[in-house]
Amino acid sequence: MKAEAKSLDFIIDTAAGDHPFDPYMSLLKTGGVLALVGFPSEVKFHPASLNIGMKTVSGSITGGTKLTREMIDFCAAHKVYPNIEIIPIHYANEALERLIKRDVRYRFVIDIENSLK
């Protein structure tokens, strides 16, 4: 992560579990934004991580069922589809290894239905 310091304008943090925030703040350029959409139990970072470089931490939620439905309908009407890689559950450990090796281009989606047949 040191090699990528001050390289990003924007980070969307989707993690729901507790994790350190300072390493991610160090990735932001001056004026960068860390947007939290997950729900960790607490958010802790050193004040210098925020103040040096005029960085911003913001939060958002998905907007509820109605807005989610509108977004899905819009995507379907305009042929906007996610880029994903569907994997069977037995491939989960290999998927984690690929994450470590940075050999992932799209979000992994585990096909539970077909994995359990």
N, CA, C and O of each residue as an XYZ file, in Angstrom:
468
protein
N       0.824     -1.195      0.000
C       0.000      0.000      0.000
C       0.867      1.257      0.000
O       0.434      2.315     -0.457
N       2.088      1.138      0.512
C       2.968      2.309      0.508
C       3.239      2.784     -0.914
O       3.352      3.984     -1.163
N       3.343      1.836     -1.846
C       3.618      2.198     -3.239
C       2.459      2.969     -3.866
O       2.654      3.696     -4.841
N       1.270      2.817     -3.321
C       0.075      3.478     -3.865
C      -0.331      4.714     -3.069
O      -1.404      5.270     -3.306
N       0.503      5.156     -2.130
C       0.170      6.316     -1.294
C      -0.165      7.529     -2.158
O       0.492      7.805     -3.161
N      -1.211      8.244     -1.736
C      -1.663      9.476     -2.392
C      -1.970      9.281     -3.883
O      -1.701     10.165     -4.697
N      -2.533      8.120     -4.234
C      -2.793      7.824     -5.646
C      -4.280      7.842     -6.012
O      -4.622      7.802     -7.194
N      -5.161      7.902     -5.022
C      -6.594      7.792     -5.302
C      -7.356      9.067     -4.945
O      -7.049      9.728     -3.953
N      -8.335      9.398     -5.753
C      -9.216     10.531     -5.479
C     -10.378     10.128     -4.582
O     -10.878     10.942     -3.806
N     -10.809      8.867     -4.685
C     -12.052      8.441     -4.057
C     -11.951      6.966     -3.701
O     -11.480      6.163     -4.506
N     -12.386      6.610     -2.511
C     -12.462      5.203     -2.095
C     -13.873      4.952     -1.584
O     -14.381      5.710     -0.758
N     -14.502      3.900     -2.068
C     -15.786      3.452     -1.527
C     -15.484      2.252     -0.647
O     -15.076      1.203     -1.145
N     -15.680      2.396      0.647
C     -15.407      1.342      1.620
C     -16.709      0.606      1.906
O     -17.612      1.155      2.538
N     -16.805     -0.634      1.442
C     -18.024     -1.421      1.609
C     -17.925     -2.410      2.769
O     -18.875     -3.151      3.024
N     -16.807     -2.436      3.468
C     -16.597     -3.420      4.531
C     -17.533     -3.178      5.707
O     -17.664     -2.053      6.190
N     -18.174     -4.231      6.157
C     -19.077     -4.132      7.295
C     -18.335     -4.391      8.606
O     -18.780     -3.953      9.666
N     -17.217     -5.095      8.540
C     -16.465     -5.422      9.745
C     -15.498     -4.325     10.128
O     -15.174     -3.451      9.325
N     -15.042     -4.383     11.371
C     -14.074     -3.403     11.851
C     -12.729     -3.612     11.160
O     -12.292     -4.744     10.955
N     -12.094     -2.523     10.811
C     -10.788     -2.557     10.165
C     -10.108     -1.207     10.345
O     -10.775     -0.215     10.637
N      -8.788     -1.155     10.173
C      -8.096      0.129     10.329
C      -8.393      1.061      9.158
O      -8.504      0.614      8.016
N      -8.521      2.344      9.440
C      -8.837      3.314      8.403
C      -7.627      4.123      7.960
O      -7.584      4.592      6.823
N      -6.642      4.294      8.838
C      -5.468      5.089      8.475
C      -4.780      4.602      7.205
O      -4.395      5.433      6.382
N      -4.605      3.284      7.003
C      -3.950      2.858      5.759
C      -4.706      3.304      4.503
O      -4.087      3.626      3.489
N      -6.027      3.322      4.566
C      -6.821      3.741      3.411
C      -6.765      5.255      3.230
O      -6.727      5.751      2.105
N      -6.759      5.982      4.341
C      -6.653      7.438      4.255
C      -5.338      7.832      3.586
O      -5.283      8.835      2.874
N      -4.281      7.053      3.810
C      -2.978      7.373      3.211
C      -2.974      7.193      1.696
O      -2.094      7.717      1.012
N      -3.947      6.461      1.170
C      -4.038      6.253     -0.275
C      -4.666      7.440     -1.000
O      -4.545      7.564     -2.219
N      -5.339      8.314     -0.245
C      -6.062      9.425     -0.864
C      -5.143     10.594     -1.208
O      -4.237     10.945     -0.451
N      -5.405     11.183     -2.371
C      -4.722     12.414     -2.780
C      -5.254     13.578     -1.946
O      -6.214     13.413     -1.193
N      -4.643     14.738     -2.072
C      -5.156     15.950     -1.430
C      -6.599     16.174     -1.901
O      -6.887     16.148     -3.098
N      -7.487     16.392     -0.946
C      -8.898     16.592     -1.269
C      -9.648     15.295     -1.528
O     -10.804     15.326     -1.949
N      -9.011     14.155     -1.284
C      -9.645     12.861     -1.537
C     -10.787     12.563     -0.573
O     -10.891     13.160      0.499
N     -11.640     11.626     -0.978
C     -12.829     11.285     -0.199
C     -12.857      9.784      0.084
O     -12.668      8.965     -0.816
N     -13.096      9.440      1.353
C     -13.366      8.066      1.761
C     -14.851      7.984      2.063
O     -15.318      8.577      3.035
N     -15.602      7.254      1.241
C     -17.051      7.123      1.416
C     -17.351      5.770      2.053
O     -17.033      4.725      1.485
N     -17.960      5.795      3.227
C     -18.311      4.576      3.941
C     -19.738      4.174      3.607
O     -20.675      4.940      3.833
N     -19.900      2.982      3.075
C     -21.241      2.466      2.810
C     -21.502      1.184      3.590
O     -22.632      0.698      3.630
N     -20.462      0.638      4.208
C     -20.610     -0.505      5.106
C     -20.897      0.012      6.509
O     -20.959      1.222      6.727
N     -21.071     -0.893      7.453
C     -21.400     -0.497      8.812
C     -20.478     -1.146      9.835
O     -20.904     -2.043     10.562
N     -19.217     -0.708      9.904
C     -18.365     -1.208     10.983
C     -18.907     -0.692     12.318
O     -19.659      0.282     12.346
N     -18.530     -1.338     13.421
C     -19.054     -0.910     14.720
C     -18.463      0.417     15.158
O     -19.074      1.143     15.942
N     -17.268      0.740     14.654
C     -16.672      2.030     14.957
C     -15.705      2.434     13.854
O     -15.182      1.591     13.124
N     -15.482      3.723     13.749
C     -14.547      4.260     12.766
C     -13.500      5.047     13.536
O     -13.813      6.039     14.195
N     -12.240      4.591     13.444
C     -11.154      5.272     14.148
C     -10.034      5.559     13.169
O      -9.641      4.696     12.384
N      -9.522      6.781     13.224
C      -8.322      7.126     12.468
C      -7.657      8.300     13.160
O      -8.301      9.051     13.893
N      -6.379      8.449     12.923
C      -5.625      9.544     13.511
C      -6.072     10.850     12.854
O      -6.250     10.886     11.636
N      -6.258     11.921     13.626
C      -6.705     13.186     13.031
C      -5.812     13.674     11.894
O      -6.296     14.307     10.956
N      -4.529     13.390     11.969
C      -3.631     13.820     10.889
C      -3.999     13.158      9.567
O      -3.780     13.739      8.504
N      -4.554     11.950      9.619
C      -4.975     11.263      8.394
C      -6.045     12.044      7.659
O      -6.160     11.966      6.436
N      -6.823     12.794      8.415
C      -7.911     13.588      7.834
C      -7.449     15.006      7.492
O      -7.734     15.516      6.409
N      -6.743     15.625      8.414
C      -6.391     17.036      8.268
C      -5.274     17.298      7.266
O      -5.324     18.274      6.518
N      -4.271     16.434      7.250
C      -3.178     16.634      6.296
C      -3.679     16.190      4.929
O      -3.940     15.007      4.712
N      -3.808     17.115      4.033
C      -4.304     16.803      2.697
C      -5.770     17.118      2.495
O      -6.335     16.783      1.454
N      -6.403     17.760      3.478
C      -7.803     18.185      3.337
C      -8.712     17.061      2.855
O      -9.493     17.238      1.920
N      -8.603     15.914      3.496
C      -9.406     14.753      3.101
C     -10.780     14.792      3.753
O     -10.991     15.479      4.752
N     -11.711     14.043      3.170
C     -13.088     14.004      3.648
C     -13.505     12.559      3.877
O     -13.166     11.668      3.098
N     -14.244     12.341      4.958
C     -14.876     11.048      5.210
C     -16.375     11.302      5.149
O     -16.892     12.191      5.826
N     -17.067     10.514      4.333
C     -18.516     10.670      4.211
C     -19.170      9.305      4.337
O     -18.490      8.278      4.323
N     -20.469      9.296      4.457
C     -21.192      8.039      4.573
C     -22.453      8.067      3.742
O     -22.963      9.129      3.382
N     -22.948      6.877      3.443
C     -24.169      6.766      2.658
C     -24.794      5.407      2.914
O     -24.112      4.450      3.280
N     -26.081      5.339      2.719
C     -26.762      4.046      2.715
C     -27.362      3.857      1.331
O     -27.396      4.797      0.536
N     -27.823      2.681      1.041
C     -28.267      2.377     -0.317
C     -29.569      3.060     -0.708
O     -29.837      3.204     -1.900
N     -30.380      3.482      0.239
C     -31.582      4.212     -0.121
C     -32.872      3.432      0.035
O     -33.942      3.975     -0.242
N     -32.818      2.204      0.459
C     -34.025      1.446      0.705
C     -34.536      0.710     -0.522
O     -33.970      0.809     -1.611
N     -35.614     -0.027     -0.323
C     -36.164     -0.902     -1.357
C     -36.660     -0.136     -2.580
O     -36.404     -0.551     -3.710
N     -37.359      0.966     -2.375
C     -37.924      1.715     -3.504
C     -36.819      2.236     -4.427
O     -36.895      2.064     -5.643
N     -35.797      2.870     -3.853
C     -34.713      3.399     -4.681
C     -33.906      2.285     -5.339
O     -33.457      2.422     -6.477
N     -33.727      1.187     -4.617
C     -33.017      0.049     -5.199
C     -33.782     -0.502     -6.397
O     -33.175     -0.819     -7.420
N     -35.102     -0.621     -6.286
C     -35.942     -1.107     -7.386
C     -35.845     -0.155     -8.572
O     -35.724     -0.607     -9.710
N     -35.895      1.153     -8.331
C     -35.778      2.137     -9.408
C     -34.438      2.005    -10.124
O     -34.369      2.092    -11.350
N     -33.379      1.796     -9.353
C     -32.048      1.649     -9.942
C     -31.959      0.380    -10.786
O     -31.399      0.405    -11.882
N     -32.502     -0.716    -10.292
C     -32.486     -1.973    -11.047
C     -33.305     -1.828    -12.327
O     -32.874     -2.283    -13.386
N     -34.472     -1.204    -12.246
C     -35.310     -0.985    -13.430
C     -34.589     -0.108    -14.452
O     -34.640     -0.384    -15.651
N     -33.918      0.951    -13.983
C     -33.166      1.834    -14.877
C     -32.060      1.054    -15.588
O     -31.887      1.174    -16.801
N     -31.322      0.262    -14.830
C     -30.235     -0.526    -15.421
C     -30.772     -1.511    -16.455
O     -30.188     -1.665    -17.527
N     -31.876     -2.176    -16.139
C     -32.459     -3.126    -17.081
C     -32.924     -2.421    -18.357
O     -32.710     -2.925    -19.460
N     -33.555     -1.263    -18.207
C     -34.062     -0.524    -19.364
C     -32.938     -0.009    -20.258
O     -33.117      0.119    -21.469
N     -31.776      0.288    -19.664
C     -30.658      0.856    -20.416
C     -29.520     -0.147    -20.647
O     -28.415      0.221    -21.048
N     -29.822     -1.420    -20.384
C     -28.853     -2.498    -20.590
C     -27.517     -2.239    -19.880
O     -26.445     -2.410    -20.460
N     -27.611     -1.826    -18.617
C     -26.436     -1.632    -17.763
C     -26.343     -2.861    -16.866
O     -27.231     -3.110    -16.051
N     -25.275     -3.618    -17.017
C     -25.112     -4.860    -16.268
C     -23.795     -4.842    -15.508
O     -22.824     -4.244    -15.972
N     -23.747     -5.486    -14.351
C     -22.496     -5.529    -13.591
C     -21.503     -6.483    -14.251
O     -21.891     -7.442    -14.918
N     -20.239     -6.208    -14.055
C     -19.187     -7.128    -14.476
C     -18.857     -7.992    -13.273
O     -18.317     -7.509    -12.278
N     -19.186     -9.271    -13.370
C     -18.972    -10.191    -12.255
C     -18.349    -11.475    -12.768
O     -18.385    -11.777    -13.961
N     -17.787    -12.210    -11.853
C     -17.307    -13.560    -12.146
C     -18.055    -14.496    -11.210
O     -17.872    -14.447     -9.993
N     -18.897    -15.349    -11.780
C     -19.691    -16.277    -10.979
C     -18.842    -17.510    -10.693
O     -18.261    -18.111    -11.596
N     -18.785    -17.874     -9.397
C     -17.976    -19.025     -8.994
C     -18.806    -19.977     -8.142
O     -19.735    -19.545     -7.458
N     -18.480    -21.271     -8.178
C     -19.139    -22.217     -7.268
C     -18.532    -22.085     -5.868
O     -17.402    -21.621     -5.721
N     -19.271    -22.487     -4.862
C     -18.819    -22.351     -3.479
C     -17.489    -23.066     -3.246
O     -16.671    -22.592     -2.458
N     -17.260    -24.184     -3.907
C     -16.004    -24.921     -3.678
C     -14.785    -24.182     -4.236
O     -13.653    -24.595     -3.984
N     -14.988    -23.128     -4.966
C     -13.894    -22.321     -5.523
C     -13.539    -21.139     -4.609
O     -12.656    -20.350     -4.947
N     -14.209    -21.007     -3.464
C     -14.041    -19.834     -2.594
C     -12.594    -19.652     -2.134
O     -12.094    -18.526     -2.126
N     -11.912    -20.731     -1.752
C     -10.529    -20.596     -1.297
C      -9.615    -20.136     -2.423
O      -8.721    -19.320     -2.199
N      -9.828    -20.647     -3.626
C      -9.033    -20.206     -4.771
C      -9.336    -18.731     -5.083
O      -8.437    -17.980     -5.463
N     -10.576    -18.328     -4.924
C     -10.940    -16.933     -5.152
C     -10.198    -16.025     -4.172
O      -9.717    -14.959     -4.556
N     -10.103    -16.443     -2.912
C      -9.353    -15.661     -1.929
C      -7.877    -15.578     -2.299
O      -7.256    -14.525     -2.152
N      -7.317    -16.678     -2.775
C      -5.921    -16.660     -3.228
C      -5.748    -15.683     -4.391
O      -4.755    -14.958     -4.457
N      -6.701    -15.670     -5.290
C      -6.629    -14.731     -6.416
C      -6.712    -13.286     -5.939
O      -6.052    -12.407     -6.493
N      -7.523    -13.042     -4.910
C      -7.593    -11.693     -4.348
C      -6.229    -11.275     -3.808
O      -5.779    -10.153     -4.037
N      -5.580    -12.180     -3.094
C      -4.264    -11.887     -2.531
C      -3.261    -11.594     -3.637
O      -2.420    -10.706     -3.499
N      -3.350    -12.341     -4.735
C      -2.419    -12.162     -5.862
C      -2.809    -10.998     -6.771
O      -2.107    -10.700     -7.738
N      -3.924    -10.342     -6.463
C      -4.449     -9.233     -7.277
C      -4.783     -9.698     -8.700
O      -4.592     -8.971     -9.675
N      -5.284    -10.922     -8.781
C      -5.656    -11.521    -10.057
C      -7.177    -11.536    -10.207
O      -7.761    -12.542    -10.611
N      -7.801    -10.425     -9.882
C      -9.257    -10.336     -9.930
C      -9.631     -9.100    -10.737
O      -9.168     -7.994    -10.461
N     -10.464     -9.307    -11.723
C     -10.892     -8.170    -12.541
C     -12.296     -7.702    -12.158
O     -12.603     -6.512    -12.231
N     -13.151     -8.656    -11.746
C     -14.532     -8.340    -11.418
C     -14.869     -8.886    -10.039
O     -14.128     -9.696     -9.480
N     -15.991     -8.436     -9.499
C     -16.457     -8.933     -8.208
C     -16.843    -10.407     -8.339
O     -17.496    -10.809     -9.301
N     -16.424    -11.204     -7.349
C     -16.836    -12.602     -7.307
C     -18.253    -12.694     -6.758
O     -18.599    -12.027     -5.783
N     -19.066    -13.527     -7.396
C     -20.405    -13.833     -6.909
C     -20.487    -15.339     -6.771
O     -20.301    -16.068     -7.746
N     -20.768    -15.812     -5.554
C     -20.842    -17.256     -5.312
C     -22.229    -17.746     -5.697
O     -23.241    -17.253     -5.199
N     -22.257    -18.726     -6.591
C     -23.510    -19.332     -7.060
C     -23.920    -20.421     -6.070
O     -23.606    -21.597     -6.251
N     -24.619    -20.008     -5.034
C     -25.022    -20.934     -3.980
C     -26.004    -21.983     -4.514
O     -25.858    -23.172     -4.229
N     -26.995    -21.548     -5.279
C     -28.045    -22.453     -5.764
C     -27.448    -23.651     -6.511
O     -27.763    -24.799     -6.198
N     -26.599    -23.385     -7.481
C     -26.032    -24.492     -8.255
C     -24.916    -25.209     -7.511
O     -24.618    -26.363     -7.822
N     -24.300    -24.565     -6.550
C     -23.248    -25.217     -5.773
C     -23.798    -26.289     -4.850
O     -23.087    -27.232     -4.505
N     -25.041    -26.158     -4.450
C     -25.629    -27.086     -3.480
C     -26.388    -28.235     -4.128
O     -26.966    -29.068     -3.430
N     -26.392    -28.286     -5.455
C     -27.116    -29.366     -6.150
C     -26.313    -30.639     -6.145
O     -26.760    -31.653     -6.681
